[in-house]
Amino acid sequence: MRKFIIPIILLLLVGVSSALDVKPKWSYGTGDYVWSVAISSDGEYVVAGSKDDKVYFFDRSGKLLWSYETGGDVWSVAISSDGKYVVAGSGDSKVYFFDRSGKLLWSYDTDDWVESVAITPDR
């Protein structure tokens, strides 16, 4: 039985090693840590929230389409499945809701940091 364990472990290690060699298609440097990232269901859009108080919105090629500065760290972001809407939760105790073009549709003041946000699949 031991004769089979070593080859299996070696195969697993080779698989892990190959997985570590994956190169990103693109990257973007923000002003500080990125706390949250979300991708639309079709993979066309990516949104990120950063410790530099900004929401970043990209197309699938990594082109920055817009950014928005909040009053605090952006702890959480979400994007609708079709990429039409973005929501962000910030350390400035606000929830922000944007359309795909970056227009702020509304914001809501809460009593404390907003550490998690979500959008329903039908939006």
Long-range contacts (C-beta under 8 A, 24 or more apart in sequence): 25-61, 25-62, 26-61, 26-62, 27-62, 28-56, 28-58, 28-62, 28-64, 30-54, 30-56, 35-73, 35-74, 35-75, 35-76, 36-74, 36-75, 36-76, 36-77, 37-77, 38-77, 38-78, 38-79, 39-79, 40-79, 40-80, 40-81, 40-82, 40-83, 41-81, 41-82, 42-81, 42-82, 42-83, 44-83, 45-79, 45-83, 45-100, 46-79, 47-77, 47-78, 47-79, 47-86, 47-88, 48-77, 49-73, 49-74, 49-75, 49-76, 49-77, 49-88, 49-89, 49-90, 50-74, 53-90, 53-91, 53-92, 55-86, 55-88, 55-96, 55-98, 57-86, 57-98, 57-100, 57-102, 65-102, 66-101, 66-102, 67-102, 68-96, 68-98, 68-102, 68-104, 70-94, 70-96, 72-113, 75-113, 75-114, 75-115, 75-116, 76-114, 76-115, 76-116, 76-117, 77-117, 78-117, 78-118, 78-119, 79-119, 80-119, 80-123, 81-119, 81-121, 81-123, 84-123, 85-119, 85-123, 87-117, 87-118, 87-119, 88-117, 89-113, 89-114, 89-115, 89-116, 89-117, 90-114
